[in-house]
Amino acid sequence: EAGVAQSPRYKIIEKRQSVAFWCNPISGHATLYWYQQILGQGPKLLIQFQNNGVVDDSQLPKDRFSAERLKGVDSTLKIQPAKLEDSAVYLCASSLDLRAEQYFGPGTRLTVT
Amino acid sequence: GNSVTQMEGPVTLSEEAFLTINCTYTATGYPSLFWYVQYPGEGLQLLLKATKADDKGSNKGFEATYRKETTSFHLEKGSVQVSDSAVYFCALSEEYSGGGADGLTFGKGTHLIIQP
């Protein structure tokens, strides 16, 4: 069974530029999550989707971050414009439903200079 | 809001030593509790979980007991191996009636180093 796929794996941008990350969850998984992991800290939930609807985006900085999950499968997370403090690993996870085990992708490491 | 506090690392032990990594939590309801592990160069993976008070989760020789009275979920292993070297994260998720659940709230992680 294929795992959660993410791309790109690494990205370096300058502040005020925009960037987008892509996630392909495990086939059949209805729930998809985006987490931000800053160096030395645990992952922090940014947004949670159930199919193509948002369940929780209370910790998403909506002035610069946006996310969508069209057709309830793949998802993209965008940052526009990026700030230095956005440097982190962005993790995507998926699960069969809201209470099932979450499976994590390898992450995208973003460096903002 | 919910939060998880775990012991700071790095924790360095010799092979075959006994391991304890402390984890305490704050939650408004009755959360499920998890330990995740991240081996070098790999993604986060679930190690064990417990969904209600006094439950014991176990996997790969690791175990943790859900203690509601002390709001704790300490990770233990009787005899560690070099291959256990990794970063360990304690986490929680609250479930709601009707099938809903929060995303995970993680602690900061504990880097475990096992020396031969």
gemmi code that builds the backbone of each chain (N, CA, C; Angstrom):
import gemmi

chains = {
    "A": [
        ("GLU", (0.854, -1.204, 0.000), (0.000, 0.000, 0.000), (0.882, 1.243, 0.000)),
        ("ALA", (0.624, 2.161, -0.933), (1.416, 3.376, -1.004), (1.078, 4.260, 0.189)),
        ("GLY", (2.106, 4.979, 0.663), (1.915, 5.875, 1.789), (1.470, 7.246, 1.336)),
        ("VAL", (1.497, 8.191, 2.263), (1.170, 9.580, 1.961), (2.331, 10.190, 1.188)),
        ("ALA", (2.030, 10.792, 0.052), (3.064, 11.408, -0.782), (3.005, 12.925, -0.648)),
        ("GLN", (4.181, 13.528, -0.585), (4.275, 14.985, -0.516), (5.336, 15.477, -1.496)),
        ("SER", (5.103, 16.642, -2.055), (6.133, 17.282, -2.874), (5.968, 18.792, -2.797)),
        ("PRO", (7.070, 19.529, -2.980), (8.433, 19.006, -3.070), (8.927, 18.551, -1.704)),
        ("ARG", (10.075, 17.930, -1.638), (10.642, 17.529, -0.347), (11.382, 18.693, 0.312)),
        ("TYR", (11.941, 19.573, -0.504), (12.680, 20.731, 0.012), (12.348, 21.954, -0.843)),
        ("LYS", (12.306, 23.110, -0.173), (12.043, 24.359, -0.890), (12.727, 25.495, -0.162)),
        ("ILE", (13.443, 26.299, -0.932), (14.071, 27.501, -0.377), (13.514, 28.699, -1.125)),
        ("ILE", (12.979, 29.675, -0.407), (12.441, 30.882, -1.026), (12.867, 32.090, -0.218)),
        ("GLU", (12.707, 33.254, -0.813), (12.979, 34.494, -0.102), (11.677, 34.986, 0.541)),
        ("LYS", (11.848, 35.773, 1.620), (10.650, 36.312, 2.283), (9.861, 37.153, 1.281)),
        ("ARG", (8.566, 37.130, 1.489), (7.570, 37.818, 0.654), (7.238, 37.057, -0.631)),
        ("GLN", (7.965, 35.984, -0.914), (7.581, 35.154, -2.062), (6.451, 34.219, -1.662)),
        ("SER", (5.870, 33.558, -2.640), (4.809, 32.586, -2.362), (5.323, 31.176, -2.647)),
        ("VAL", (4.661, 30.190, -2.015), (5.072, 28.794, -2.175), (3.842, 27.912, -2.001)),
        ("ALA", (3.858, 26.761, -2.661), (2.746, 25.809, -2.538), (3.290, 24.414, -2.324)),
        ("PHE", (2.595, 23.671, -1.474), (2.953, 22.287, -1.183), (1.788, 21.394, -1.593)),
        ("TRP", (2.126, 20.191, -2.016), (1.114, 19.251, -2.495), (1.139, 17.982, -1.659)),
        ("CYS", (-0.041, 17.405, -1.429), (-0.160, 16.167, -0.664), (-1.139, 15.227, -1.357)),
        ("ASN", (-0.733, 13.981, -1.493), (-1.606, 12.929, -1.994), (-1.796, 11.902, -0.886)),
        ("PRO", (-2.978, 11.800, -0.298), (-3.167, 10.896, 0.846), (-3.267, 9.439, 0.403)),
        ("ILE", (-3.300, 8.566, 1.367), (-3.507, 7.142, 1.106), (-4.902, 6.963, 0.495)),
        ("SER", (-4.990, 6.109, -0.518), (-6.246, 5.906, -1.215), (-7.360, 5.483, -0.258)),
        ("GLY", (-8.504, 6.167, -0.355), (-9.638, 5.812, 0.489), (-9.710, 6.549, 1.810)),
        ("HIS", (-8.677, 7.309, 2.134), (-8.672, 8.048, 3.401), (-9.478, 9.331, 3.265)),
        ("ALA", (-10.506, 9.450, 4.111), (-11.413, 10.585, 4.024), (-10.869, 11.833, 4.718)),
        ("THR", (-10.019, 11.615, 5.716), (-9.554, 12.744, 6.534), (-8.118, 13.081, 6.183)),
        ("LEU", (-7.847, 14.379, 6.034), (-6.499, 14.844, 5.679), (-6.130, 16.000, 6.591)),
        ("TYR", (-4.875, 16.011, 7.026), (-4.377, 17.017, 7.966), (-3.100, 17.655, 7.414)),
        ("TRP", (-2.925, 18.924, 7.704), (-1.645, 19.617, 7.510), (-1.144, 20.072, 8.881)),
        ("TYR", (0.137, 19.744, 9.148), (0.801, 20.157, 10.385), (2.043, 20.971, 10.024)),
        ("GLN", (2.398, 21.891, 10.899), (3.652, 22.646, 10.788), (4.565, 22.235, 11.936)),
        ("GLN", (5.795, 21.824, 11.608), (6.756, 21.440, 12.648), (7.975, 22.349, 12.573)),
        ("ILE", (8.074, 23.272, 13.505), (9.227, 24.153, 13.608), (10.338, 23.392, 14.325)),
        ("LEU", (11.574, 23.645, 13.938), (12.736, 22.928, 14.492), (12.721, 22.935, 16.021)),
        ("GLY", (12.820, 21.750, 16.616), (12.852, 21.633, 18.072), (11.497, 21.579, 18.734)),
        ("GLN", (10.431, 21.590, 17.945), (9.079, 21.542, 18.499), (8.289, 20.371, 17.911)),
        ("GLY", (7.171, 20.065, 18.540), (6.285, 19.047, 17.992), (5.433, 19.630, 16.882)),
        ("PRO", (4.869, 18.782, 16.046), (3.981, 19.270, 14.981), (2.775, 20.011, 15.549)),
        ("LYS", (2.344, 21.062, 14.847), (1.164, 21.834, 15.229), (0.145, 21.746, 14.105)),
        ("LEU", (-1.080, 21.363, 14.440), (-2.131, 21.245, 13.434), (-2.456, 22.603, 12.819)),
        ("LEU", (-2.458, 22.646, 11.479), (-2.872, 23.860, 10.778), (-4.321, 23.745, 10.309)),
        ("ILE", (-4.648, 22.618, 9.675), (-5.982, 22.467, 9.114), (-6.310, 20.987, 8.990)),
        ("GLN", (-7.603, 20.684, 9.123), (-8.104, 19.315, 9.080), (-9.299, 19.287, 8.123)),
        ("PHE", (-9.233, 18.376, 7.130), (-10.321, 18.210, 6.166), (-11.013, 16.863, 6.388)),
        ("GLN", (-12.303, 16.844, 6.182), (-13.046, 15.596, 6.088), (-13.653, 15.608, 4.687)),
        ("ASN", (-13.183, 14.680, 3.830), (-13.484, 14.727, 2.397), (-13.051, 16.098, 1.873)),
        ("ASN", (-13.884, 16.885, 1.273), (-13.415, 18.182, 0.788), (-13.902, 19.341, 1.636)),
        ("GLY", (-14.390, 19.047, 2.839), (-14.844, 20.082, 3.758), (-13.874, 20.312, 4.895)),
        ("VAL", (-13.765, 21.564, 5.350), (-12.866, 21.913, 6.450), (-13.539, 21.592, 7.786)),
        ("VAL", (-12.843, 20.812, 8.637), (-13.337, 20.484, 9.970), (-12.814, 21.478, 10.997)),
        ("ASP", (-11.517, 21.827, 10.871), (-10.879, 22.712, 11.844), (-9.756, 23.460, 11.155)),
        ("ASP", (-9.846, 24.759, 11.125), (-8.738, 25.592, 10.619), (-8.436, 26.713, 11.606)),
        ("SER", (-8.714, 26.466, 12.877), (-8.582, 27.511, 13.894), (-7.138, 27.974, 14.099)),
        ("GLN", (-6.144, 27.137, 13.760), (-4.743, 27.512, 13.953), (-4.052, 27.873, 12.637)),
        ("LEU", (-4.808, 28.024, 11.582), (-4.242, 28.415, 10.286), (-4.178, 29.939, 10.203)),
        ("PRO", (-2.977, 30.508, 9.986), (-2.868, 31.980, 9.844), (-3.477, 32.406, 8.514)),
        ("LYS", (-4.736, 32.733, 8.539), (-5.488, 32.880, 7.287), (-5.113, 34.132, 6.495)),
        ("ASP", (-4.349, 35.035, 7.107), (-3.931, 36.205, 6.342), (-2.870, 35.839, 5.303)),
        ("ARG", (-2.192, 34.681, 5.499), (-1.135, 34.327, 4.552), (-1.182, 32.860, 4.113)),
        ("PHE", (-1.850, 32.029, 4.869), (-1.927, 30.611, 4.546), (-3.319, 30.284, 3.987)),
        ("SER", (-3.330, 29.396, 2.993), (-4.600, 28.871, 2.491), (-4.409, 27.404, 2.125)),
        ("ALA", (-5.476, 26.661, 2.173), (-5.412, 25.239, 1.829), (-6.719, 24.832, 1.188)),
        ("GLU", (-6.616, 23.876, 0.279), (-7.811, 23.346, -0.337), (-7.653, 21.869, -0.602)),
        ("ARG", (-8.777, 21.199, -0.709), (-8.773, 19.773, -0.992), (-9.903, 19.526, -2.000)),
        ("LEU", (-9.559, 19.730, -3.231), (-10.536, 19.575, -4.290), (-10.850, 18.100, -4.497)),
        ("LYS", (-12.128, 17.797, -4.713), (-12.594, 16.443, -5.007), (-12.303, 15.477, -3.864)),
        ("GLY", (-11.940, 16.011, -2.698), (-11.771, 15.156, -1.531), (-10.601, 14.202, -1.594)),
        ("VAL", (-9.606, 14.493, -2.450), (-8.447, 13.597, -2.524), (-7.180, 14.402, -2.222)),
        ("ASP", (-6.494, 14.893, -3.286), (-5.265, 15.650, -3.102), (-5.549, 16.978, -2.407)),
        ("SER", (-4.491, 17.510, -1.814), (-4.609, 18.811, -1.148), (-3.381, 19.659, -1.441)),
        ("THR", (-3.577, 20.965, -1.458), (-2.465, 21.906, -1.564), (-2.528, 22.901, -0.407)),
        ("LEU", (-1.362, 23.257, 0.100), (-1.207, 24.275, 1.135), (-0.349, 25.390, 0.539)),
        ("LYS", (-0.833, 26.623, 0.626), (-0.118, 27.763, 0.044), (0.214, 28.796, 1.108)),
        ("ILE", (1.381, 29.407, 0.943), (1.784, 30.513, 1.799), (2.085, 31.709, 0.902)),
        ("GLN", (1.424, 32.843, 1.189), (1.619, 34.028, 0.351), (1.248, 35.288, 1.139)),
        ("PRO", (2.195, 36.143, 1.485), (3.634, 36.030, 1.268), (4.309, 35.330, 2.437)),
        ("ALA", (5.436, 34.682, 2.186), (6.140, 33.961, 3.242), (6.930, 34.914, 4.143)),
        ("LYS", (7.035, 34.520, 5.405), (7.851, 35.241, 6.390), (8.959, 34.312, 6.879)),
        ("LEU", (9.977, 34.899, 7.491), (11.096, 34.107, 8.001), (10.610, 33.030, 8.974)),
        ("GLU", (9.619, 33.376, 9.811), (9.138, 32.446, 10.830), (8.332, 31.285, 10.255)),
        ("ASP", (8.105, 31.277, 8.940), (7.413, 30.149, 8.308), (8.369, 29.002, 8.004)),
        ("SER", (9.663, 29.209, 8.229), (10.635, 28.136, 8.019), (10.302, 26.978, 8.949)),
        ("ALA", (10.032, 25.807, 8.369), (9.551, 24.660, 9.139), (9.444, 23.469, 8.198)),
        ("VAL", (9.109, 22.321, 8.768), (8.703, 21.156, 7.970), (7.187, 21.111, 7.968)),
        ("TYR", (6.607, 20.979, 6.789), (5.150, 20.910, 6.659), (4.775, 19.451, 6.393)),
        ("LEU", (4.027, 18.903, 7.324), (3.655, 17.491, 7.286), (2.204, 17.331, 6.864)),
        ("CYS", (1.968, 16.372, 5.999), (0.615, 15.993, 5.632), (0.348, 14.612, 6.230)),
        ("ALA", (-0.851, 14.421, 6.730), (-1.241, 13.117, 7.268), (-2.642, 12.793, 6.781)),
        ("SER", (-2.959, 11.504, 6.719), (-4.314, 11.110, 6.352), (-4.771, 9.947, 7.218)),
        ("SER", (-6.086, 9.791, 7.316), (-6.663, 8.695, 8.088), (-7.983, 8.287, 7.443)),
        ("LEU", (-8.421, 7.064, 7.743), (-9.654, 6.561, 7.157), (-10.846, 7.446, 7.523)),
        ("ASP", (-10.882, 7.858, 8.779), (-11.930, 8.773, 9.236), (-11.376, 9.581, 10.400)),
        ("LEU", (-12.218, 10.377, 11.011), (-11.754, 11.334, 12.016), (-11.117, 10.657, 13.225)),
        ("ARG", (-11.505, 9.420, 13.543), (-10.982, 8.770, 14.751), (-9.941, 7.700, 14.453)),
        ("ALA", (-9.614, 7.491, 13.198), (-8.675, 6.420, 12.836), (-7.230, 6.888, 12.952)),
        ("GLU", (-6.308, 5.930, 12.913), (-4.884, 6.223, 12.994), (-4.463, 7.142, 11.861)),
        ("GLN", (-3.637, 8.126, 12.194), (-3.109, 9.035, 11.188), (-1.788, 8.504, 10.655)),
        ("TYR", (-1.631, 8.552, 9.343), (-0.396, 8.165, 8.665), (0.239, 9.428, 8.092)),
        ("PHE", (1.527, 9.603, 8.390), (2.210, 10.831, 8.009), (3.058, 10.640, 6.758)),
        ("GLY", (3.118, 11.701, 5.962), (4.029, 11.745, 4.847), (5.422, 12.156, 5.295)),
        ("PRO", (6.392, 12.199, 4.360), (7.779, 12.518, 4.707), (8.008, 13.991, 5.018)),
        ("GLY", (7.064, 14.854, 4.620), (7.187, 16.278, 4.915), (7.880, 17.066, 3.816)),
        ("THR", (7.630, 18.372, 3.819), (8.337, 19.324, 2.957), (9.076, 20.304, 3.855)),
        ("ARG", (10.401, 20.353, 3.686), (11.197, 21.278, 4.500), (11.292, 22.614, 3.785)),
        ("LEU", (10.707, 23.659, 4.384), (10.708, 25.007, 3.810), (11.717, 25.875, 4.547)),
        ("THR", (12.585, 26.522, 3.784), (13.512, 27.513, 4.339), (13.194, 28.855, 3.705)),
        ("VAL", (12.899, 29.855, 4.526), (12.621, 31.206, 4.054), (13.809, 32.085, 4.427)),
        ("THR", (14.441, 32.700, 3.421), (15.649, 33.513, 3.675), (15.357, 35.007, 3.504)),
    ],
    "B": [
        ("GLY", (-7.007, 25.594, 26.412), (-6.829, 24.641, 25.323), (-6.049, 23.433, 25.784)),
        ("ASN", (-5.991, 22.443, 24.921), (-5.250, 21.210, 25.227), (-3.749, 21.412, 25.092)),
        ("SER", (-2.979, 20.697, 25.893), (-1.526, 20.781, 25.783), (-0.891, 19.491, 26.284)),
        ("VAL", (0.348, 19.263, 25.823), (1.123, 18.086, 26.214), (2.504, 18.548, 26.624)),
        ("THR", (2.976, 18.056, 27.757), (4.317, 18.384, 28.245), (5.110, 17.106, 28.404)),
        ("GLN", (6.276, 17.043, 27.796), (7.114, 15.866, 27.946), (8.525, 16.280, 28.308)),
        ("MET", (9.265, 15.332, 28.888), (10.577, 15.652, 29.404), (11.506, 16.107, 28.286)),
        ("GLU", (12.382, 17.052, 28.637), (13.320, 17.582, 27.666), (14.398, 16.554, 27.385)),
        ("GLY", (14.926, 16.585, 26.186), (16.039, 15.709, 25.854), (17.307, 16.513, 25.628)),
        ("PRO", (18.343, 15.894, 25.095), (18.354, 14.466, 24.772), (18.504, 13.584, 26.003)),
        ("VAL", (17.955, 12.386, 25.897), (18.115, 11.369, 26.918), (19.111, 10.346, 26.371)),
        ("THR", (20.199, 10.148, 27.090), (21.236, 9.218, 26.657), (21.298, 8.057, 27.630)),
        ("LEU", (21.182, 6.842, 27.103), (21.214, 5.630, 27.918), (22.147, 4.597, 27.285)),
        ("SER", (22.581, 3.677, 28.086), (23.345, 2.547, 27.571), (22.384, 1.441, 27.144)),
        ("GLU", (22.841, 0.623, 26.212), (22.025, -0.505, 25.749), (21.632, -1.372, 26.933)),
        ("GLU", (20.391, -1.869, 26.912), (19.795, -2.738, 27.933), (19.357, -1.972, 29.179)),
        ("ALA", (19.493, -0.664, 29.201), (19.004, 0.123, 30.337), (17.483, 0.218, 30.286)),
        ("PHE", (16.895, 0.600, 31.448), (15.451, 0.821, 31.540), (15.140, 2.254, 31.114)),
        ("LEU", (14.083, 2.409, 30.331), (13.720, 3.714, 29.799), (12.397, 4.191, 30.372)),
        ("THR", (12.359, 5.448, 30.785), (11.104, 6.142, 31.070), (11.170, 7.518, 30.436)),
        ("ILE", (10.174, 7.874, 29.652), (10.016, 9.240, 29.131), (8.678, 9.747, 29.672)),
        ("ASN", (8.753, 10.809, 30.464), (7.550, 11.320, 31.110), (6.711, 12.168, 30.160)),
        ("CYS", (5.382, 12.049, 30.307), (4.442, 12.835, 29.526), (3.236, 13.146, 30.401)),
        ("THR", (2.883, 14.415, 30.483), (1.652, 14.816, 31.160), (0.826, 15.666, 30.202)),
        ("TYR", (-0.472, 15.729, 30.445), (-1.324, 16.435, 29.508), (-2.357, 17.294, 30.238)),
        ("THR", (-2.895, 18.246, 29.510), (-4.026, 19.053, 29.942), (-5.070, 18.976, 28.845)),
        ("ALA", (-6.296, 18.617, 29.223), (-7.364, 18.507, 28.235), (-8.686, 18.878, 28.881)),
        ("THR", (-9.594, 19.382, 28.067), (-10.896, 19.793, 28.589), (-11.821, 18.591, 28.764)),
        ("GLY", (-11.592, 17.536, 28.008), (-12.462, 16.364, 28.074), (-11.690, 15.116, 28.407)),
        ("TYR", (-11.984, 14.040, 27.683), (-11.343, 12.744, 27.916), (-10.665, 12.303, 26.627)),
        ("PRO", (-9.409, 12.700, 26.482), (-8.735, 12.465, 25.198), (-8.232, 11.039, 25.031)),
        ("SER", (-7.934, 10.685, 23.792), (-7.105, 9.522, 23.511), (-5.655, 9.984, 23.548)),
        ("LEU", (-4.754, 9.098, 23.979), (-3.343, 9.446, 24.144), (-2.478, 8.565, 23.249)),
        ("PHE", (-1.401, 9.148, 22.736), (-0.571, 8.468, 21.741), (0.912, 8.716, 22.036)),
        ("TRP", (1.731, 7.769, 21.608), (3.159, 7.984, 21.447), (3.507, 7.739, 19.984)),
        ("TYR", (4.148, 8.756, 19.370), (4.651, 8.644, 18.011), (6.175, 8.604, 18.067)),
        ("VAL", (6.791, 7.981, 17.055), (8.244, 7.894, 16.997), (8.714, 8.328, 15.610)),
        ("GLN", (9.836, 9.009, 15.609), (10.456, 9.423, 14.342), (11.886, 8.940, 14.337)),
        ("TYR", (12.156, 7.870, 13.569), (13.508, 7.347, 13.437), (14.301, 8.241, 12.478)),
        ("PRO", (15.616, 8.256, 12.592), (16.433, 9.119, 11.721), (16.115, 8.908, 10.247)),
        ("GLY", (15.791, 10.010, 9.563), (15.530, 9.934, 8.130), (14.174, 9.388, 7.741)),
        ("GLU", (13.318, 9.134, 8.724), (12.000, 8.581, 8.428), (10.885, 9.505, 8.903)),
        ("GLY", (9.674, 9.219, 8.489), (8.519, 10.008, 8.898), (7.978, 9.583, 10.241)),
        ("LEU", (7.067, 10.380, 10.780), (6.401, 10.070, 12.036), (5.555, 8.804, 11.888)),
        ("GLN", (5.630, 7.944, 12.912), (4.780, 6.757, 12.882), (4.247, 6.474, 14.278)),
        ("LEU", (3.049, 5.939, 14.306), (2.413, 5.639, 15.575), (3.130, 4.479, 16.266)),
        ("LEU", (3.473, 4.661, 17.544), (4.110, 3.603, 18.319), (3.067, 2.854, 19.154)),
        ("LEU", (2.243, 3.572, 19.894), (1.189, 2.953, 20.689), (0.156, 3.998, 21.074)),
        ("LYS", (-1.003, 3.511, 21.543), (-2.044, 4.436, 21.950), (-2.912, 3.818, 23.050)),
        ("ALA", (-3.662, 4.702, 23.746), (-4.641, 4.266, 24.740), (-5.821, 5.221, 24.657)),
        ("THR", (-7.025, 4.682, 24.717), (-8.202, 5.519, 24.468), (-9.018, 5.841, 25.708)),
        ("LYS", (-8.755, 5.162, 26.834), (-9.488, 5.507, 28.046), (-8.652, 5.212, 29.276)),
        ("ALA", (-9.094, 5.750, 30.402), (-8.344, 5.641, 31.653), (-8.037, 4.187, 31.994)),
        ("ASP", (-6.792, 3.966, 32.466), (-6.251, 2.669, 32.882), (-5.929, 1.737, 31.727)),
        ("ASP", (-6.199, 2.149, 30.490), (-5.777, 1.365, 29.334), (-4.267, 1.362, 29.252)),
        ("LYS", (-3.678, 0.254, 28.802), (-2.245, 0.191, 28.555), (-2.031, -0.051, 27.073)),
        ("GLY", (-1.264, 0.841, 26.438), (-0.860, 0.618, 25.066), (0.513, -0.028, 25.047)),
        ("SER", (0.763, -0.903, 24.071), (2.067, -1.559, 24.008), (2.408, -1.896, 22.573)),
        ("ASN", (3.718, -1.862, 22.273), (4.200, -2.193, 20.930), (5.722, -2.233, 20.968)),
        ("LYS", (6.326, -3.199, 20.340), (7.793, -3.314, 20.200), (8.497, -3.265, 21.549)),
        ("GLY", (7.880, -3.750, 22.607), (8.486, -3.753, 23.928), (8.245, -2.475, 24.709)),
        ("PHE", (7.676, -1.463, 24.071), (7.325, -0.221, 24.751), (5.910, -0.346, 25.310)),
        ("GLU", (5.655, 0.338, 26.420), (4.308, 0.398, 26.942), (4.070, 1.710, 27.672)),
        ("ALA", (2.799, 2.093, 27.744), (2.406, 3.307, 28.456), (0.986, 3.105, 28.968)),
        ("THR", (0.724, 3.579, 30.197), (-0.589, 3.421, 30.818), (-1.250, 4.777, 30.975)),
        ("TYR", (-2.490, 4.870, 30.576), (-3.289, 6.093, 30.652), (-3.707, 6.303, 32.107)),
        ("ARG", (-3.125, 7.308, 32.774), (-3.425, 7.588, 34.178), (-4.217, 8.891, 34.257)),
        ("LYS", (-5.519, 8.760, 34.418), (-6.377, 9.948, 34.462), (-6.135, 10.752, 35.728)),
        ("GLU", (-5.877, 10.065, 36.848), (-5.743, 10.763, 38.128), (-4.506, 11.659, 38.170)),
        ("THR", (-3.469, 11.282, 37.408), (-2.253, 12.103, 37.366), (-2.085, 12.768, 36.003)),
        ("THR", (-3.072, 12.643, 35.134), (-3.037, 13.155, 33.742), (-1.679, 12.863, 33.106)),
        ("SER", (-1.290, 11.578, 33.132), (0.019, 11.197, 32.619), (-0.085, 10.006, 31.672)),
        ("PHE", (0.956, 9.850, 30.853), (1.030, 8.740, 29.887), (2.514, 8.488, 29.626)),
        ("HIS", (3.213, 8.027, 30.643), (4.666, 7.861, 30.571), (5.036, 6.657, 29.722)),
        ("LEU", (6.055, 6.807, 28.884), (6.526, 5.731, 28.015), (7.637, 4.957, 28.715)),
        ("GLU", (7.555, 3.616, 28.689), (8.560, 2.781, 29.351), (8.992, 1.638, 28.450)),
        ("LYS", (10.242, 1.227, 28.650), (10.748, 0.010, 28.010), (11.774, -0.607, 28.935)),
        ("GLY", (11.700, -1.897, 29.097), (12.543, -2.561, 30.081), (14.006, -2.660, 29.702)),
        ("SER", (14.298, -2.774, 28.405), (15.675, -2.967, 27.964), (15.814, -2.367, 26.564)),
        ("VAL", (16.435, -1.196, 26.501), (16.502, -0.502, 25.213), (17.650, -1.030, 24.357)),
        ("GLN", (17.494, -0.841, 23.049), (18.493, -1.246, 22.067), (18.960, -0.021, 21.288)),
        ("VAL", (20.107, -0.150, 20.651), (20.634, 0.955, 19.845), (19.603, 1.375, 18.797)),
        ("SER", (18.859, 0.413, 18.272), (17.872, 0.698, 17.226), (16.674, 1.509, 17.735)),
        ("ASP", (16.555, 1.686, 19.041), (15.485, 2.518, 19.605), (15.820, 4.008, 19.570)),
        ("SER", (17.035, 4.338, 19.177), (17.440, 5.741, 19.076), (16.529, 6.456, 18.077)),
        ("ALA", (15.870, 7.522, 18.544), (14.867, 8.212, 17.729), (14.348, 9.401, 18.530)),
        ("VAL", (13.414, 10.145, 17.919), (12.701, 11.193, 18.648), (11.295, 10.685, 18.938)),
        ("TYR", (10.869, 10.804, 20.198), (9.573, 10.295, 20.640), (8.658, 11.465, 20.997)),
        ("PHE", (7.431, 11.417, 20.467), (6.453, 12.478, 20.701), (5.232, 11.908, 21.410)),
        ("CYS", (4.828, 12.559, 22.475), (3.571, 12.259, 23.135), (2.488, 13.161, 22.517)),
        ("ALA", (1.282, 12.647, 22.358), (0.234, 13.432, 21.700), (-1.135, 13.045, 22.235)),
        ("LEU", (-2.102, 13.932, 22.025), (-3.476, 13.627, 22.421), (-4.449, 14.098, 21.352)),
        ("SER", (-5.639, 13.505, 21.390), (-6.722, 13.902, 20.509), (-8.032, 13.695, 21.254)),
        ("GLU", (-8.893, 14.702, 21.216), (-10.195, 14.561, 21.869), (-11.224, 14.097, 20.856)),
        ("GLU", (-12.066, 13.192, 21.309), (-13.137, 12.695, 20.467), (-14.461, 13.280, 20.935)),
        ("TYR", (-15.402, 13.395, 20.001), (-16.695, 13.994, 20.283), (-17.808, 13.049, 19.883)),
        ("SER", (-18.955, 13.230, 20.489), (-20.101, 12.409, 20.133), (-20.437, 12.648, 18.663)),
        ("GLY", (-20.912, 11.622, 18.017), (-21.230, 11.735, 16.606), (-20.088, 11.334, 15.694)),
        ("GLY", (-18.973, 10.874, 16.267), (-17.881, 10.354, 15.449), (-16.765, 11.339, 15.164)),
        ("GLY", (-16.862, 12.557, 15.681), (-15.837, 13.550, 15.413), (-14.629, 13.404, 16.312)),
        ("ALA", (-13.522, 14.039, 15.914), (-12.309, 14.043, 16.724), (-11.417, 15.187, 16.282)),
        ("ASP", (-10.636, 15.714, 17.242), (-9.647, 16.744, 16.920), (-8.481, 16.137, 16.173)),
        ("GLY", (-7.692, 17.016, 15.546), (-6.371, 16.609, 15.112), (-5.489, 16.423, 16.344)),
        ("LEU", (-4.263, 15.985, 16.149), (-3.371, 15.692, 17.263), (-2.728, 16.957, 17.829)),
        ("THR", (-2.616, 16.986, 19.174), (-1.817, 17.996, 19.868), (-0.573, 17.289, 20.378)),
        ("PHE", (0.603, 17.750, 19.958), (1.865, 17.080, 20.260), (2.648, 17.805, 21.350)),
        ("GLY", (3.469, 17.038, 22.081), (4.516, 17.612, 22.901), (5.707, 17.989, 22.031)),
        ("LYS", (6.751, 18.513, 22.648), (7.901, 19.007, 21.893), (8.823, 17.897, 21.400)),
        ("GLY", (8.660, 16.711, 21.927), (9.507, 15.605, 21.511), (10.693, 15.398, 22.435)),
        ("THR", (11.117, 14.148, 22.555), (12.276, 13.781, 23.367), (13.217, 12.965, 22.505)),
        ("HIS", (14.444, 13.479, 22.344), (15.436, 12.778, 21.544), (16.120, 11.730, 22.424)),
        ("LEU", (16.000, 10.469, 22.046), (16.584, 9.356, 22.787), (17.809, 8.839, 22.049)),
        ("ILE", (18.910, 8.743, 22.760), (20.165, 8.227, 22.195), (20.580, 7.020, 23.007)),
        ("ILE", (20.725, 5.880, 22.339), (21.147, 4.648, 23.018), (22.568, 4.320, 22.559)),
        ("GLN", (23.468, 4.220, 23.526), (24.868, 3.925, 23.229), (25.156, 2.440, 23.449)),
        ("PRO", (25.945, 1.840, 22.532), (26.255, 0.402, 22.681), (27.167, 0.151, 23.876)),
    ],
}
model = gemmi.Model(1)
for chain_id, residues in chains.items():
    chain = gemmi.Chain(chain_id)
    for i, (resn, *xyz) in enumerate(residues, 1):
        res = gemmi.Residue()
        res.name, res.seqid = resn, gemmi.SeqId(i, " ")
        for name, pos in zip(("N", "CA", "C"), xyz):
            atom = gemmi.Atom()
            atom.name, atom.element = name, gemmi.Element(name[0])
            atom.pos, atom.b_iso = gemmi.Position(*pos), 0.0
            res.add_atom(atom)
        chain.add_residue(res)
    model.add_chain(chain)
structure = gemmi.Structure()
structure.add_model(model)
structure.setup_entities()
